[in-house]
Amino acid sequence: MKEPNDCASMQDVRDEIDRVDNAVVDLLTQRWGYVDRMWQLKKAESATASVPWRNREVIDRVRARAEAGGMPPEMAEALWRQIIGWGIQYQEERLRDQD
């Protein structure tokens, strides 16, 4: 792993971006496993797919972490709104299919 300022060429930067992308996909895959488990627990408790207070809590936490790390919080929020939206849609479909 190289820090951004330690990259001496565009290829160094590309290699590091690829490494980070792989790690992000691996972590999102892990996250998806929890989304998949969540619909099952929601089904058992007759809960709805979308939990607005929780969605807001996640967005606020992600924005704060992004800002603290030097990433535009608006970008993090936009990404997480997509991630959360996909999760809600998936859970809604699964909950509907199980009825």
ChimeraX commands (.cxc) that place a marker at each C-alpha (Angstrom):
marker #1 position 0.00,0.00,0.00 radius 0.5
marker #1 position 1.26,3.42,-0.97 radius 0.5
marker #1 position 0.01,6.72,0.35 radius 0.5
marker #1 position -1.20,9.07,-2.42 radius 0.5
marker #1 position 1.85,11.31,-2.11 radius 0.5
marker #1 position 4.14,8.27,-2.37 radius 0.5
marker #1 position 2.83,7.43,-5.84 radius 0.5
marker #1 position 5.48,8.43,-8.38 radius 0.5
marker #1 position 3.51,7.65,-11.54 radius 0.5
marker #1 position 0.00,7.44,-12.89 radius 0.5
marker #1 position 0.38,3.65,-12.91 radius 0.5
marker #1 position 1.16,3.74,-9.18 radius 0.5
marker #1 position -2.03,5.72,-8.64 radius 0.5
marker #1 position -4.06,3.36,-10.84 radius 0.5
marker #1 position -2.70,0.34,-8.98 radius 0.5
marker #1 position -3.67,1.86,-5.64 radius 0.5
marker #1 position -7.13,2.82,-6.90 radius 0.5
marker #1 position -7.62,-0.78,-8.09 radius 0.5
marker #1 position -6.50,-2.08,-4.69 radius 0.5
marker #1 position -8.93,0.23,-2.88 radius 0.5
marker #1 position -11.75,-0.64,-5.31 radius 0.5
marker #1 position -11.25,-4.34,-4.58 radius 0.5
marker #1 position -11.39,-3.67,-0.83 radius 0.5
marker #1 position -14.54,-1.52,-1.22 radius 0.5
marker #1 position -16.28,-4.27,-3.22 radius 0.5
marker #1 position -15.29,-6.86,-0.62 radius 0.5
marker #1 position -16.71,-4.69,2.18 radius 0.5
marker #1 position -19.90,-3.94,0.26 radius 0.5
marker #1 position -20.31,-7.67,-0.33 radius 0.5
marker #1 position -20.07,-8.19,3.42 radius 0.5
marker #1 position -22.59,-5.40,3.98 radius 0.5
marker #1 position -24.97,-7.03,1.51 radius 0.5
marker #1 position -24.92,-10.23,3.54 radius 0.5
marker #1 position -26.33,-8.24,6.47 radius 0.5
marker #1 position -28.96,-6.62,4.25 radius 0.5
marker #1 position -29.98,-10.11,3.15 radius 0.5
marker #1 position -30.23,-11.28,6.75 radius 0.5
marker #1 position -32.18,-8.18,7.77 radius 0.5
marker #1 position -35.19,-8.89,5.55 radius 0.5
marker #1 position -35.50,-12.32,7.19 radius 0.5
marker #1 position -35.53,-10.76,10.65 radius 0.5
marker #1 position -37.98,-8.10,9.50 radius 0.5
marker #1 position -40.24,-10.82,8.12 radius 0.5
marker #1 position -40.26,-12.62,11.47 radius 0.5
marker #1 position -41.17,-9.39,13.25 radius 0.5
marker #1 position -43.59,-8.11,10.57 radius 0.5
marker #1 position -41.43,-5.02,10.17 radius 0.5
marker #1 position -41.24,-2.81,7.09 radius 0.5
marker #1 position -38.25,-2.67,4.77 radius 0.5
marker #1 position -37.60,1.05,5.19 radius 0.5
marker #1 position -36.82,2.49,8.61 radius 0.5
marker #1 position -36.49,6.27,8.05 radius 0.5
marker #1 position -34.84,7.10,11.39 radius 0.5
marker #1 position -32.22,4.40,10.78 radius 0.5
marker #1 position -31.60,5.57,7.22 radius 0.5
marker #1 position -31.00,9.11,8.51 radius 0.5
marker #1 position -28.72,7.80,11.25 radius 0.5
marker #1 position -26.59,5.93,8.70 radius 0.5
marker #1 position -26.41,8.94,6.35 radius 0.5
marker #1 position -25.40,11.28,9.17 radius 0.5
marker #1 position -22.69,8.89,10.37 radius 0.5
marker #1 position -21.32,8.35,6.86 radius 0.5
marker #1 position -21.28,12.09,6.12 radius 0.5
marker #1 position -19.39,12.81,9.33 radius 0.5
marker #1 position -16.83,10.07,8.68 radius 0.5
marker #1 position -16.31,11.19,5.09 radius 0.5
marker #1 position -15.82,14.80,6.11 radius 0.5
marker #1 position -13.38,13.82,8.86 radius 0.5
marker #1 position -11.38,11.84,6.30 radius 0.5
marker #1 position -11.29,14.59,3.70 radius 0.5
marker #1 position -13.95,13.20,1.35 radius 0.5
marker #1 position -16.80,15.45,0.22 radius 0.5
marker #1 position -19.69,14.52,2.53 radius 0.5
marker #1 position -22.17,15.16,-0.30 radius 0.5
marker #1 position -20.47,12.46,-2.34 radius 0.5
marker #1 position -20.60,9.99,0.53 radius 0.5
marker #1 position -24.27,10.79,1.12 radius 0.5
marker #1 position -25.13,10.29,-2.55 radius 0.5
marker #1 position -23.35,6.93,-2.60 radius 0.5
marker #1 position -24.99,5.73,0.59 radius 0.5
marker #1 position -28.44,6.85,-0.52 radius 0.5
marker #1 position -27.97,4.55,-3.51 radius 0.5
marker #1 position -26.69,1.70,-1.34 radius 0.5
marker #1 position -29.54,2.12,1.15 radius 0.5
marker #1 position -32.08,2.43,-1.66 radius 0.5
marker #1 position -30.94,-0.82,-3.24 radius 0.5
marker #1 position -31.15,-2.53,0.14 radius 0.5
marker #1 position -34.66,-1.26,0.81 radius 0.5
marker #1 position -35.84,-2.27,-2.66 radius 0.5
marker #1 position -34.34,-5.74,-2.24 radius 0.5
marker #1 position -35.92,-6.19,1.19 radius 0.5
marker #1 position -39.31,-4.97,-0.06 radius 0.5
marker #1 position -39.19,-7.48,-2.90 radius 0.5
marker #1 position -38.15,-10.31,-0.62 radius 0.5
marker #1 position -40.80,-9.44,1.98 radius 0.5
marker #1 position -43.47,-9.24,-0.74 radius 0.5
marker #1 position -42.36,-12.55,-2.30 radius 0.5
marker #1 position -42.62,-14.30,1.08 radius 0.5
marker #1 position -46.28,-13.33,1.61 radius 0.5
marker link #1:1,2 radius 0.2
marker link #1:2,3 radius 0.2
marker link #1:3,4 radius 0.2
marker link #1:4,5 radius 0.2
marker link #1:5,6 radius 0.2
marker link #1:6,7 radius 0.2
marker link #1:7,8 radius 0.2
marker link #1:8,9 radius 0.2
marker link #1:9,10 radius 0.2
marker link #1:10,11 radius 0.2
marker link #1:11,12 radius 0.2
marker link #1:12,13 radius 0.2
marker link #1:13,14 radius 0.2
marker link #1:14,15 radius 0.2
marker link #1:15,16 radius 0.2
marker link #1:16,17 radius 0.2
marker link #1:17,18 radius 0.2
marker link #1:18,19 radius 0.2
marker link #1:19,20 radius 0.2
marker link #1:20,21 radius 0.2
marker link #1:21,22 radius 0.2
marker link #1:22,23 radius 0.2
marker link #1:23,24 radius 0.2
marker link #1:24,25 radius 0.2
marker link #1:25,26 radius 0.2
marker link #1:26,27 radius 0.2
marker link #1:27,28 radius 0.2
marker link #1:28,29 radius 0.2
marker link #1:29,30 radius 0.2
marker link #1:30,31 radius 0.2
marker link #1:31,32 radius 0.2
marker link #1:32,33 radius 0.2
marker link #1:33,34 radius 0.2
marker link #1:34,35 radius 0.2
marker link #1:35,36 radius 0.2
marker link #1:36,37 radius 0.2
marker link #1:37,38 radius 0.2
marker link #1:38,39 radius 0.2
marker link #1:39,40 radius 0.2
marker link #1:40,41 radius 0.2
marker link #1:41,42 radius 0.2
marker link #1:42,43 radius 0.2
marker link #1:43,44 radius 0.2
marker link #1:44,45 radius 0.2
marker link #1:45,46 radius 0.2
marker link #1:46,47 radius 0.2
marker link #1:47,48 radius 0.2
marker link #1:48,49 radius 0.2
marker link #1:49,50 radius 0.2
marker link #1:50,51 radius 0.2
marker link #1:51,52 radius 0.2
marker link #1:52,53 radius 0.2
marker link #1:53,54 radius 0.2
marker link #1:54,55 radius 0.2
marker link #1:55,56 radius 0.2
marker link #1:56,57 radius 0.2
marker link #1:57,58 radius 0.2
marker link #1:58,59 radius 0.2
marker link #1:59,60 radius 0.2
marker link #1:60,61 radius 0.2
marker link #1:61,62 radius 0.2
marker link #1:62,63 radius 0.2
marker link #1:63,64 radius 0.2
marker link #1:64,65 radius 0.2
marker link #1:65,66 radius 0.2
marker link #1:66,67 radius 0.2
marker link #1:67,68 radius 0.2
marker link #1:68,69 radius 0.2
marker link #1:69,70 radius 0.2
marker link #1:70,71 radius 0.2
marker link #1:71,72 radius 0.2
marker link #1:72,73 radius 0.2
marker link #1:73,74 radius 0.2
marker link #1:74,75 radius 0.2
marker link #1:75,76 radius 0.2
marker link #1:76,77 radius 0.2
marker link #1:77,78 radius 0.2
marker link #1:78,79 radius 0.2
marker link #1:79,80 radius 0.2
marker link #1:80,81 radius 0.2
marker link #1:81,82 radius 0.2
marker link #1:82,83 radius 0.2
marker link #1:83,84 radius 0.2
marker link #1:84,85 radius 0.2
marker link #1:85,86 radius 0.2
marker link #1:86,87 radius 0.2
marker link #1:87,88 radius 0.2
marker link #1:88,89 radius 0.2
marker link #1:89,90 radius 0.2
marker link #1:90,91 radius 0.2
marker link #1:91,92 radius 0.2
marker link #1:92,93 radius 0.2
marker link #1:93,94 radius 0.2
marker link #1:94,95 radius 0.2
marker link #1:95,96 radius 0.2
marker link #1:96,97 radius 0.2
marker link #1:97,98 radius 0.2
marker link #1:98,99 radius 0.2
view
